[in-house]
Amino acid sequence: MVWMDTFSLPMSPLLLSIVLIIVMYTITTQYCGQIKVKQVQFTDNQSVIIDEKTGLRASVRKLYIIDDVQLNSPFDIFKTGLRKSKDKCCFGMRQSFSSPIKWITYEEVYEKIQQFGSALTTLMKEISMNNFIGIYGKNSPKWVIAQLAGAAYSFVTVPLYSTFGDEAIVHVINETGLKIIVCDTISQACHLNKINSHKLKVFIIMKPDNTFESFKKECSDKVRLFTFEEMLEKGCTNWLPEKVPDGDDLCMILYTSGSLGLPKGVMITNKAYLNAAKLTISLAEENHFSTEDLSHVSFLPLSHTMEQLTMMLAMFSGGRIGFLTDGIESLFDDFRDFKPTFFCSVPRLLVRLYMNFSKKVHSKPIIRKVCQYEINKRMEEQKRGIYRRNGIIDFLFFREFRELLGGRVRAIISGSSPIDRDVLCFIRAVLSCPVSEVYGSTETLGLVCSTMFEDVDAYHVGAISPGVQIKLIDVPEMGIFVSKDQMGEICIRSKSNMLGYYKNQEKTEEVLDSEGFVHTGDVGVWLKNGALKIVDRTKNLFKLSQGEYVAPEKVEQTYLFCNLIQYVYVEGHSLKPYAVAVVKPNFRRLRKEAVDIISKLAKTISSPIEKKCENMKDGELLEEITDAELCTSKEIREFILERMNSIAREKGLKGFELTWTEEMLLTV
């Protein structure tokens, strides 16, 4: 029979390849993947105008009220998790990567909160101090226990950024009248004691070492010193009942880490903190984000509002919270072992994942195109609420990136700055989970806006949160008028807004107006679907001579995708038609890619660099020419700029946003 003869012939290589691909696809789809369908929300109506005269807008989103829980302070959020997960893991940490993770249960944490809070209350009576407690150190179970103990016993927590300089730290301690500080190490306590002229009365050390006793003797007359464990023992023998705070009482004073002047203390009441926490929990409910078996790795500073609220969501759900073993450099090792189900991030970390992927497929155009096709396909599916982890492309290329984050991430929250479109699409597709960009500030405490899970568009911060009102106002000193430019300064009113700046009425009146609006200093614009887009800071934005506005942060972030650049600063002037840039090159990469240019310099001797190159071979040139000398070469400058602007055009920057060769400065 003819058909039998045909099938008895040897299979061609092409046909064999096709069969193998089909078989592998079937296997990986069946056994290596999963499909999840989430309820889809409409994304074409993300805010509503409630006052035509002022352009005031409000949310169209529903607030999921937590009716069955009485909340008076952050401690009550923890107690909600306690009821759900009494004998289950709460906080986890380890001494090193070679040691096992040590978990403590919700019940054990509750006991430590009571002990620490009782000891604090006793100390307050003994040294006649105010009810402020400072916390200075890396995220850890003890950090959170100290904060929750403060909330349970009506103390005001004052977190200190680890990036604060001495002047800022002294300012915070003096302004708040801090007498007690919980800090990581003895060396930190020694330094704080020295720069504050022995004004502090009590140090509580979370990680004591063999210098503890000698420092204790040295300070015995002026400062009392306790280990964290000694405080727990003190509270155990002097147990006191919890002291429920009032909603209008101060909960925290969060000092801003702004670059201009001394930090300002943002006063947050219990009522404002709880409203922000409820919003966070509500938005998780709205997006049908499963909090079952929730796991979180805390790595953003706890002195940051975003990490505070993420922590509260995790505890409210009765979830597990892991803390870094070492530093941010080994973050992925902790992710691998803690296996978080969601995490709060900044764009820099997501870009790192994207760049790792790009390096792998850069030299393989066919694979790159296949992966991009799959990413585009998944973006269309996610608009319909479909999130899948199957298929041969997923199995071969995407799975390893999910494993970097532990393999269980179900949602990602990103804040602090916009995410590039390519990065956003990559993360959503490869991790097969929603990514929500959020907008807020210390002064507004929490999620003012956030992108809906089904909204896959980039470069905006999404819909207004329930209970929040936003308007745009003119910035006349910048020549920005809402009626003409369709953009303006973002002003926010909500129950989560700050009470004001601590002991700084002048600065308070500059930011918080009589109607309760916080003037953010950010310039925004409303998109057609009612979503808010952040243009830039009012202080950063500049206008060119033709009238176009340039947002330097956006341009800088785009240029940083160029692998020849390490740092870039963009500036402009209203009398010039173009922007300029100061660039610090990635000299290691530049030397690899600029060999031909340096060789050409040797042939036309008219500058110090070129004279130096006269009798050298290419390999010797790279060693002899200094970084500073490379920066003076016009050819090198043009080489870098051409690469920068090529990427900028790919990313959609407009012509007036690009920098000019003659004006670009390279620096070491």
C-alpha positions as CSV (number, residue, x, y, z in Angstrom):
1,M,0.0,0.0,0.0
2,V,1.3,3.5,-0.9
3,W,0.4,5.1,2.4
4,M,2.2,2.4,4.4
5,D,5.3,2.8,2.2
6,T,5.3,6.5,2.9
7,F,5.3,6.0,6.7
8,S,7.9,3.4,6.5
9,L,10.4,5.9,5.1
10,P,13.0,7.6,7.4
11,M,11.6,10.7,9.0
12,S,13.2,14.0,7.7
13,P,15.0,16.2,10.2
14,L,12.5,18.9,9.8
15,L,9.5,16.6,10.4
16,L,11.3,15.0,13.4
17,S,11.8,18.5,14.9
18,I,8.2,19.4,14.4
19,V,7.1,16.2,16.1
20,L,9.4,16.7,19.0
21,I,8.2,20.2,19.5
22,I,4.6,19.1,19.6
23,V,5.4,16.3,22.0
24,M,7.4,18.6,24.3
25,Y,4.7,21.3,24.2
26,T,2.0,18.7,25.1
27,I,4.1,17.4,28.0
28,T,5.0,20.8,29.4
29,T,1.4,22.0,29.1
30,Q,0.0,19.0,30.8
31,Y,2.5,18.6,33.6
32,C,4.5,21.8,34.0
33,G,1.9,24.5,34.0
34,Q,-1.3,25.9,35.4
35,I,-3.9,28.4,34.3
36,K,-5.7,30.8,36.6
37,V,-8.6,33.0,35.7
38,K,-9.3,36.1,37.7
39,Q,-12.4,38.1,37.7
40,V,-12.0,41.0,35.2
41,Q,-12.8,44.6,36.1
42,F,-13.4,47.3,33.5
43,T,-10.5,49.7,33.2
44,D,-12.1,52.5,31.1
45,N,-13.6,54.5,33.9
46,Q,-11.1,54.8,36.7
47,S,-12.2,58.1,38.4
48,V,-15.2,60.4,38.4
49,I,-15.4,64.2,38.5
50,I,-17.4,65.3,41.6
51,D,-16.8,69.1,41.2
52,E,-16.8,70.5,37.7
53,K,-15.5,73.9,38.9
54,T,-12.3,72.7,40.6
55,G,-12.0,69.4,38.6
56,L,-12.0,67.5,41.8
57,R,-12.1,63.7,41.2
58,A,-12.9,60.7,43.4
59,S,-12.8,57.0,43.3
60,V,-15.3,54.7,41.5
61,R,-13.9,51.7,43.4
62,K,-15.7,49.9,46.2
63,L,-14.3,49.9,49.7
64,Y,-14.5,46.5,51.3
65,I,-15.3,47.4,54.9
66,I,-13.9,45.2,57.6
67,D,-17.0,45.0,59.8
68,D,-16.2,42.1,62.0
69,V,-13.0,43.5,63.5
70,Q,-12.6,46.4,66.0
71,L,-9.4,48.3,65.1
72,N,-7.9,51.0,67.3
73,S,-4.2,50.7,66.5
74,P,-1.7,48.7,64.4
75,F,-1.6,46.2,67.3
76,D,-5.3,45.3,66.5
77,I,-4.3,44.4,63.0
78,F,-1.8,42.0,64.4
79,K,-4.4,40.5,66.8
80,T,-6.7,39.8,63.8
81,G,-3.9,37.7,62.3
82,L,-3.4,36.1,65.8
83,R,-7.0,34.9,65.8
84,K,-6.5,33.4,62.4
85,S,-3.1,31.8,62.9
86,K,-2.5,31.5,66.6
87,D,-0.1,28.5,66.5
88,K,1.2,29.1,62.9
89,C,4.4,30.8,61.8
90,C,4.5,34.6,62.0
91,F,8.1,35.9,61.8
92,G,11.1,34.0,60.4
93,M,14.8,34.8,60.2
94,R,18.2,32.9,60.3
95,Q,21.7,33.7,61.4
96,S,23.3,32.7,58.1
97,F,22.5,30.9,54.9
98,S,24.0,27.7,56.3
99,S,21.6,27.7,59.3
100,P,17.9,26.9,59.3
101,I,15.2,29.5,59.3
102,K,13.9,30.1,62.9
103,W,10.2,30.8,63.0
104,I,8.1,32.1,65.9
105,T,4.4,31.7,66.0
106,Y,1.7,34.4,66.3
107,E,1.1,33.4,69.9
108,E,4.8,33.7,70.7
109,V,5.0,37.1,69.1
110,Y,1.9,38.2,71.1
111,E,3.6,37.2,74.3
112,K,6.8,39.1,73.4
113,I,4.8,42.2,72.5
114,Q,3.2,42.2,76.0
115,Q,6.5,41.7,77.7
116,F,8.3,44.4,75.8
117,G,5.4,46.8,76.1
118,S,5.2,46.2,79.9
119,A,9.0,46.8,80.2
120,L,8.7,50.1,78.2
121,T,5.9,51.3,80.4
122,T,7.9,50.6,83.5
123,L,11.0,52.3,82.1
124,M,8.9,55.4,81.2
125,K,7.9,55.8,84.8
126,E,11.4,55.2,86.1
127,I,13.1,57.9,84.0
128,S,10.2,60.4,83.5
129,M,10.3,60.3,79.7
130,N,7.8,61.1,77.1
131,N,6.0,58.3,75.3
132,F,8.2,58.3,72.2
133,I,10.4,55.3,71.2
134,G,13.0,55.4,68.5
135,I,13.8,52.4,66.4
136,Y,17.1,52.4,64.4
137,G,18.1,49.3,62.5
138,K,17.5,46.8,59.8
139,N,14.1,45.0,59.4
140,S,13.8,42.1,61.8
141,P,11.3,40.4,64.0
142,K,12.5,42.4,67.0
143,W,12.0,45.7,65.0
144,V,8.3,44.8,64.4
145,I,7.8,43.6,68.0
146,A,9.1,46.9,69.3
147,Q,6.7,48.8,67.0
148,L,3.7,46.7,67.9
149,A,4.5,46.9,71.6
150,G,4.5,50.7,71.2
151,A,1.1,50.5,69.6
152,A,-0.3,48.2,72.2
153,Y,0.8,50.4,75.1
154,S,0.2,53.8,73.5
155,F,3.7,54.8,72.7
156,V,4.6,56.8,69.6
157,T,7.1,55.1,67.3
158,V,9.8,57.1,65.6
159,P,11.6,55.0,63.0
160,L,15.0,56.3,61.9
161,Y,16.3,55.8,58.3
162,S,19.6,54.0,58.2
163,T,20.6,56.4,55.4
164,F,20.3,59.5,57.7
165,G,23.5,61.4,58.4
166,D,24.6,62.5,61.8
167,E,23.1,65.9,61.5
168,A,19.7,64.5,60.6
169,I,19.7,61.9,63.4
170,V,20.6,64.6,66.0
171,H,17.8,66.7,64.6
172,V,15.2,63.9,65.0
173,I,16.3,63.0,68.5
174,N,16.4,66.6,69.7
175,E,13.1,67.6,68.0
176,T,11.1,64.6,69.4
177,G,12.9,64.5,72.8
178,L,13.7,60.8,72.4
179,K,15.1,59.2,75.5
180,I,14.8,55.5,74.4
181,I,16.2,54.0,71.2
182,V,16.0,50.4,70.1
183,C,19.0,49.8,67.8
184,D,20.8,46.9,66.2
185,T,24.3,46.9,67.6
186,I,26.5,48.2,70.3
187,S,28.5,50.2,67.7
188,Q,25.3,52.0,66.7
189,A,24.5,52.8,70.3
190,C,28.1,54.1,70.9
191,H,27.8,56.4,67.9
192,L,24.4,57.7,68.8
193,N,25.5,58.4,72.4
194,K,28.5,60.3,71.1
195,I,26.8,62.6,68.6
196,N,24.0,63.4,71.0
197,S,26.2,64.5,73.9
198,H,24.7,61.8,76.2
199,K,21.1,63.1,76.0
200,L,19.7,59.6,75.4
201,K,18.8,57.7,78.6
202,V,18.1,54.1,77.4
203,F,19.6,51.9,74.7
204,I,18.0,48.6,73.9
205,I,20.3,46.4,71.8
206,M,18.7,43.9,69.4
207,K,22.0,42.2,68.4
208,P,24.4,42.4,71.4
209,D,28.0,41.2,71.0
210,N,31.0,40.7,73.4
211,T,31.4,44.5,73.8
212,F,28.1,44.8,75.5
213,E,29.3,44.5,79.1
214,S,32.2,46.9,78.7
215,F,29.9,49.6,77.1
216,K,27.4,49.1,79.9
217,K,30.1,49.8,82.5
218,E,31.3,52.8,80.6
219,C,27.9,54.3,80.4
220,S,26.6,53.2,83.8
221,D,26.3,56.8,85.2
222,K,24.5,58.4,82.3
223,V,22.8,55.7,80.1
224,R,20.9,52.5,80.9
225,L,21.7,49.6,78.6
226,F,19.5,46.5,78.0
227,T,19.5,43.7,75.5
228,F,16.2,43.0,73.9
229,E,16.0,39.7,75.8
230,E,16.6,41.6,79.1
231,M,13.6,43.8,78.3
232,L,11.4,40.7,77.7
233,E,12.5,39.3,81.1
234,K,11.8,42.7,82.7
235,G,8.3,42.7,81.2
236,C,7.7,39.1,82.2
237,T,8.3,39.9,85.9
238,N,6.4,43.3,85.7
239,W,3.5,42.4,83.4
240,L,1.1,45.3,82.8
241,P,-2.2,45.3,80.8
242,E,-2.3,46.9,77.3
243,K,-3.2,50.5,77.1
244,V,-5.7,51.1,74.2
245,P,-4.9,54.4,72.4
246,D,-7.5,56.8,71.0
247,G,-7.9,57.1,67.3
248,D,-6.7,60.7,67.3
249,D,-3.6,59.9,69.3
250,L,-0.3,59.9,67.5
251,C,0.8,56.5,66.2
252,M,4.0,57.3,64.5
253,I,6.2,60.2,63.4
254,L,7.8,59.3,60.1
255,Y,10.7,61.5,59.2
256,T,11.1,62.1,55.5
257,S,14.4,61.4,53.9
258,G,14.2,64.3,51.5
259,S,17.4,65.6,49.9
260,L,16.7,69.3,50.8
261,G,17.4,70.5,54.4
262,L,16.7,68.6,57.6
263,P,14.1,65.8,57.6
264,K,10.5,66.8,58.6
265,G,8.5,64.6,61.0
266,V,5.2,63.5,59.4
267,M,2.6,63.0,62.2
268,I,0.4,60.0,61.7
269,T,-2.5,59.3,63.9
270,N,-3.9,55.8,64.7
271,K,-7.0,56.7,62.7
272,A,-5.0,57.7,59.6
273,Y,-2.7,54.7,59.9
274,L,-5.7,52.3,60.2
275,N,-7.5,53.9,57.3
276,A,-4.4,53.4,55.1
277,A,-4.1,49.8,56.2
278,K,-7.8,49.2,55.5
279,L,-7.4,50.6,52.0
280,T,-4.5,48.3,51.4
281,I,-6.5,45.3,52.6
282,S,-9.6,46.4,50.6
283,L,-7.7,46.8,47.4
284,A,-6.3,43.2,47.8
285,E,-9.9,42.1,48.3
286,E,-11.1,44.1,45.3
287,N,-8.6,42.5,43.0
288,H,-9.5,39.0,44.3
289,F,-5.9,38.6,45.5
290,S,-5.8,35.4,47.5
291,T,-4.4,35.9,51.0
292,E,-4.6,32.2,51.8
293,D,-1.2,30.8,52.8
294,L,0.2,34.3,52.4
295,S,4.0,34.8,52.6
296,H,6.0,38.0,52.5
297,V,9.7,38.9,52.6
298,S,10.3,42.2,54.3
299,F,13.2,44.0,52.6
300,L,12.1,47.6,52.0
301,P,12.9,49.8,55.0
302,L,10.2,49.7,57.7
303,S,10.6,53.4,58.0
304,H,8.9,53.5,54.6
305,T,5.1,53.7,54.4
306,M,4.8,51.1,51.7
307,E,6.6,48.4,53.7
308,Q,4.6,49.3,56.8
309,L,1.3,48.8,54.9
310,T,2.5,45.6,53.2
311,M,3.5,44.2,56.6
312,M,0.0,45.1,58.0
313,L,-1.7,43.2,55.1
314,A,0.5,40.2,55.8
315,M,-0.3,40.2,59.5
316,F,-4.0,40.9,59.0
317,S,-4.2,37.8,56.8
318,G,-2.3,35.7,59.4
319,G,0.5,35.2,56.9
320,R,4.2,34.5,57.3
321,I,6.8,37.2,57.2
322,G,10.5,36.5,56.5
323,F,13.4,38.9,57.0
324,L,16.7,39.1,55.1
325,T,19.6,36.9,56.2
326,D,22.3,39.3,55.1
327,G,21.7,42.3,52.8
328,I,19.9,43.2,49.7
329,E,22.7,41.7,47.6
330,S,21.5,38.2,48.6
331,L,17.8,39.0,48.3
332,F,17.1,36.3,45.7
333,D,18.7,33.6,48.0
334,D,16.1,34.6,50.7
335,F,13.3,34.6,48.2
336,R,14.3,31.1,47.1
337,D,14.0,29.8,50.7
338,F,11.1,31.9,52.1
339,K,9.0,31.5,48.9
340,P,6.9,34.6,49.1
341,T,3.4,34.7,47.6
342,F,3.6,38.5,47.0
343,F,6.1,41.2,47.5
344,C,6.5,44.9,47.5
345,S,9.2,46.2,45.2
346,V,10.9,49.2,43.6
347,P,11.4,49.3,39.8
348,R,15.2,48.9,40.2
349,L,14.8,45.3,41.4
350,L,12.4,44.5,38.5
351,V,14.8,46.0,36.0
352,R,17.5,43.7,37.4
353,L,15.4,40.7,36.5
354,Y,14.6,42.1,33.1
355,M,18.3,42.8,32.3
356,N,19.3,39.3,33.3
357,F,16.7,37.9,30.8
358,S,17.8,40.4,28.1
359,K,21.5,39.2,28.4
360,K,20.5,35.6,28.0
361,V,18.5,36.2,24.7
362,H,20.4,39.1,23.3
363,S,22.7,37.0,21.0
364,K,19.9,34.7,20.0
365,P,17.5,36.6,17.8
366,I,15.2,33.7,17.1
367,I,14.7,32.8,20.7
368,R,14.3,36.5,21.5
369,K,11.5,36.9,19.0
370,V,9.8,33.7,20.2
371,C,9.9,34.9,23.8
372,Q,8.6,38.3,22.8
373,Y,5.7,36.7,20.9
374,E,4.8,34.8,24.0
375,I,5.0,37.9,26.2
376,N,2.7,39.8,23.8
377,K,0.3,36.9,23.8
378,R,0.2,36.7,27.6
379,M,-0.5,40.5,27.8
380,E,-3.6,40.0,25.7
381,E,-4.7,37.1,27.8
382,Q,-4.2,39.0,31.1
383,K,-6.5,41.7,29.9
384,R,-9.2,39.0,30.1
385,G,-8.0,37.8,33.5
386,I,-6.1,34.8,32.3
387,Y,-2.7,34.0,34.0
388,R,-1.0,30.8,32.9
389,R,2.2,29.1,33.6
390,N,2.4,26.5,30.9
391,G,3.8,25.8,27.4
392,I,7.2,25.0,26.1
393,I,8.4,28.6,26.1
394,D,7.4,28.9,29.8
395,F,9.1,25.7,30.6
396,L,12.4,26.5,28.8
397,F,12.8,30.2,29.5
398,F,10.3,31.7,31.9
399,R,10.3,29.2,34.8
400,E,13.8,29.9,36.0
401,F,12.9,33.6,36.6
402,R,9.9,32.6,38.7
403,E,12.2,30.3,40.7
404,L,14.5,33.3,41.5
405,L,11.6,34.7,43.5
406,G,10.7,31.4,45.1
407,G,8.2,30.2,42.4
408,R,5.1,31.2,44.3
409,V,4.6,34.9,43.7
410,R,0.9,35.7,43.0
411,A,1.1,39.5,42.9
412,I,3.6,42.3,42.9
413,I,3.3,45.9,44.2
414,S,5.7,48.5,42.9
415,G,6.2,52.1,44.0
416,S,8.6,55.0,44.2
417,S,9.0,55.6,40.4
418,P,7.4,54.5,37.1
419,I,8.2,51.1,35.5
420,D,9.4,51.0,31.9
421,R,6.8,49.4,29.6
422,D,9.1,46.6,28.4
423,V,10.0,45.7,32.0
424,L,6.4,45.8,33.2
425,C,5.3,43.5,30.3
426,F,8.2,41.1,30.9
427,I,7.5,40.8,34.7
428,R,3.7,40.3,34.2
429,A,4.2,37.7,31.5
430,V,7.2,35.7,32.9
431,L,6.0,35.7,36.5
432,S,2.4,35.2,35.3
433,C,0.9,37.4,37.9
434,P,-0.5,40.9,38.2
435,V,1.8,43.9,38.9
436,S,0.2,46.9,40.4
437,E,2.0,50.3,40.3
438,V,1.0,52.4,43.3
439,Y,1.3,56.1,44.1
440,G,1.5,57.8,47.5
441,S,3.8,59.7,49.8
442,T,4.7,59.8,53.5
443,E,2.4,62.8,53.9
444,T,-0.6,60.9,52.4
445,L,0.4,57.6,54.0
446,G,-0.5,54.9,51.6
447,L,-2.1,54.0,48.3
448,V,-3.5,57.2,46.9
449,C,-3.7,55.5,43.5
450,S,-3.0,52.0,42.2
451,T,-3.3,50.3,38.8
452,M,-5.9,47.7,38.5
453,F,-4.6,44.2,38.0
454,E,-6.2,43.9,34.5
455,D,-4.8,47.2,33.3
456,V,-1.6,46.2,31.5
457,D,-0.8,49.7,30.2
458,A,2.3,51.4,31.5
459,Y,3.4,54.9,32.6
460,H,0.4,55.8,34.8
461,V,-0.5,55.0,38.5
462,G,-4.1,54.0,37.8
463,A,-7.3,54.5,39.6
464,I,-8.0,56.7,42.7
465,S,-8.3,54.6,45.9
466,P,-11.6,54.5,47.8
467,G,-12.2,57.5,50.0
468,V,-9.5,59.6,48.3
469,Q,-10.1,62.8,46.4
470,I,-7.6,64.4,44.0
471,K,-7.5,67.7,42.1
472,L,-4.9,69.4,39.9
473,I,-4.0,73.0,40.4
474,D,-2.0,75.6,38.5
475,V,1.7,76.1,39.1
476,P,2.1,79.7,37.9
477,E,5.8,80.0,38.9
478,M,6.5,77.1,36.4
479,G,4.1,78.5,33.8
480,I,1.8,75.5,34.2
481,F,-1.9,76.1,34.0
482,V,-4.4,73.3,34.1
483,S,-6.9,74.9,31.6
484,K,-4.1,75.4,29.0
485,D,-1.6,72.5,29.7
486,Q,-4.1,69.9,30.9
487,M,-1.7,69.2,33.8
488,G,-1.0,70.6,37.2
489,E,0.2,69.9,40.8
490,I,-1.5,66.9,42.4
491,C,-3.4,67.8,45.6
492,I,-4.8,65.0,47.7
493,R,-7.4,64.8,50.5
494,S,-8.2,61.6,52.4
495,K,-8.6,60.3,56.0
496,S,-5.0,59.0,55.7
497,N,-3.4,62.4,55.3
498,M,-0.9,63.5,57.9
499,L,-1.8,65.7,60.8
500,G,1.1,67.9,59.9
501,Y,4.9,68.2,60.4
502,Y,5.9,67.8,64.1
503,K,6.9,71.1,65.6
504,N,7.0,72.8,62.2
505,Q,3.9,74.8,61.6
506,E,5.5,76.9,58.8
507,K,6.3,73.8,56.6
508,T,2.9,72.3,57.5
509,E,1.1,75.3,56.1
510,E,3.2,75.1,52.9
511,V,2.0,71.6,52.2
512,L,-1.4,71.1,54.0
513,D,-4.0,73.7,53.1
514,S,-7.1,74.8,55.0
515,E,-9.4,72.4,53.0
516,G,-7.3,69.4,54.1
517,F,-5.5,68.9,50.8
518,V,-1.8,67.8,50.8
519,H,0.1,69.6,48.0
520,T,2.4,66.9,46.8
521,G,4.8,68.8,44.6
522,D,4.2,66.3,41.8
523,V,2.8,67.3,38.4
524,G,0.1,65.0,37.1
525,V,-2.3,64.6,34.1
526,W,-5.6,62.8,33.8
527,L,-5.8,60.1,31.0
528,K,-8.9,59.6,29.0
529,N,-9.9,56.6,31.1
530,G,-9.7,58.6,34.3
531,A,-6.3,57.1,35.4
532,L,-3.7,59.5,36.8
533,K,-0.3,59.8,35.2
534,I,2.7,61.3,37.1
535,V,4.7,63.7,34.9
536,D,7.5,64.6,37.4
537,R,8.2,66.7,40.4
538,T,7.4,70.4,40.0
539,K,11.0,71.2,41.0
540,N,12.4,68.8,38.4
541,L,10.3,69.7,35.4
542,F,11.8,72.3,33.0
543,K,10.5,74.0,29.9
544,L,12.4,74.4,26.7
545,S,12.5,77.5,24.5
546,Q,9.8,76.1,22.1
547,G,7.4,75.5,25.0
548,E,7.7,71.8,25.5
549,Y,8.0,70.4,29.0
550,V,10.7,67.8,29.8
551,A,10.4,65.4,32.7
552,P,14.1,64.7,33.5
553,E,13.5,61.6,35.7
554,K,11.7,59.9,32.8
555,V,14.5,60.7,30.4
556,E,17.2,59.6,32.9
557,Q,15.5,56.2,33.6
558,T,15.2,55.6,29.8
559,Y,18.9,56.3,29.2
560,L,19.9,54.0,32.0
561,F,18.8,51.1,29.8
562,C,22.0,51.8,27.8
563,N,24.7,49.4,29.1
564,L,27.4,52.0,28.5
565,I,25.9,54.2,31.2
566,Q,26.3,54.0,35.0
567,Y,24.7,57.3,36.0
568,V,23.0,60.1,34.1
569,Y,21.7,63.6,35.0
570,V,19.5,65.5,32.6
571,E,19.0,69.3,32.7
572,G,17.6,72.0,30.5
573,H,16.9,75.8,30.3
574,S,14.0,77.8,29.0
575,L,16.3,79.7,26.7
576,K,17.5,76.6,24.9
577,P,15.7,74.3,22.5
578,Y,17.3,71.1,23.8
579,A,18.2,69.2,27.0
580,V,21.7,68.3,28.1
581,A,23.1,65.4,30.0
582,V,26.0,64.7,32.4
583,V,26.9,61.0,32.1
584,K,29.2,58.7,34.1
585,P,30.0,55.9,31.7
586,N,30.2,52.2,32.6
587,F,33.9,52.3,31.8
588,R,34.4,48.5,32.0
589,R,31.7,48.0,29.3
590,L,33.0,51.0,27.3
591,R,36.5,49.7,27.1
592,K,35.2,46.4,25.7
593,E,33.2,48.0,23.0
594,A,35.4,51.0,22.1
595,V,38.5,49.3,20.9
596,D,38.0,50.3,17.3
597,I,37.5,53.9,18.2
598,I,40.6,54.1,20.3
599,S,42.6,52.5,17.5
600,K,41.4,55.2,15.1
601,L,42.5,57.9,17.6
602,A,46.0,56.6,17.4
603,K,46.2,57.4,13.6
604,T,45.3,61.1,13.9
605,I,47.5,62.6,16.6
606,S,46.2,66.0,17.7
607,S,45.2,65.5,21.3
608,P,46.9,64.2,24.5
609,I,45.0,60.9,24.2
610,E,45.9,60.4,20.5
611,K,49.6,61.2,21.2
612,K,49.5,58.6,23.9
613,C,48.1,56.1,21.5
614,E,50.7,56.7,18.8
615,N,53.0,53.7,19.3
616,M,50.6,51.3,21.1
617,K,48.8,48.2,20.1
618,D,45.0,47.9,20.7
619,G,45.4,45.8,23.8
620,E,47.9,48.2,25.3
621,L,45.7,51.2,24.6
622,L,42.9,50.0,26.9
623,E,45.4,49.8,29.8
624,E,47.2,53.1,29.2
625,I,44.3,55.5,28.6
626,T,42.6,56.6,31.9
627,D,38.9,57.0,32.4
628,A,39.3,60.8,32.6
629,E,41.1,60.8,29.2
630,L,38.4,58.8,27.6
631,C,35.8,61.4,28.8
632,T,37.6,64.1,26.8
633,S,37.3,62.3,23.4
634,K,34.7,63.7,21.1
635,E,34.6,60.3,19.3
636,I,33.9,58.5,22.6
637,R,31.2,61.0,23.4
638,E,29.5,60.6,20.1
639,F,29.7,56.8,20.4
640,I,28.0,56.8,23.8
641,L,25.4,59.3,22.7
642,E,24.5,57.4,19.6
643,R,23.8,54.3,21.7
644,M,21.8,56.3,24.3
645,N,19.6,58.0,21.7
646,S,19.1,54.7,19.8
647,I,17.6,53.2,22.9
648,A,15.7,56.4,23.7
649,R,14.0,56.3,20.3
650,E,13.1,52.6,20.8
651,K,11.5,53.5,24.1
652,G,9.5,56.3,22.5
653,L,11.2,59.4,23.7
654,K,10.3,62.5,21.7
655,G,12.9,64.4,19.7
656,F,13.1,67.3,22.1
657,E,13.8,65.0,25.0
658,L,17.0,63.7,23.4
659,T,20.3,65.2,24.5
660,W,22.9,66.9,22.1
661,T,26.4,65.8,21.4
662,E,28.2,69.1,21.7
663,E,26.6,69.8,25.2
664,M,27.0,66.3,26.7
665,L,29.5,66.0,29.5
666,L,31.2,62.7,30.4
667,T,32.6,62.4,33.9
668,V,34.4,59.9,36.1
